[in-house]
């Protein structure tokens, strides 16, 4: 039987892991996370039902967007635009970021929820609604109902 850390690692690199096809940066960093016990340990303390890869990358980007100074930001096209560095050198920066901002990351991981909004899912719902005489019923999973701050992740195919 696999340990909790091994199971968590597989969420980043296992056969059913999210491969982040639109983000070359996350494609590289997901493998780094899977090999870092200290990062995986933090993720063991996430709220029930939270998908570790989305929560982790949302927490990192949240801290970077909040203005914490760190070289990791130079790898994020969403933060520095066309000046971003290639993702193949980002792994050491991520490990250092996680060590430097461990307490801040840990707090985000323990207290935040992540809500994904993947555009490909919406296409499936649109097709379903065309085949059904009644519109599909959707259930809200708003963070207001659980009283926890949430990250919202949207994947539109434009990279990280």
Order of alpha helices (4+ residues) and beta strands (2+ residues): alpha-alpha-alpha-alpha-alpha-alpha-alpha-beta-alpha-beta
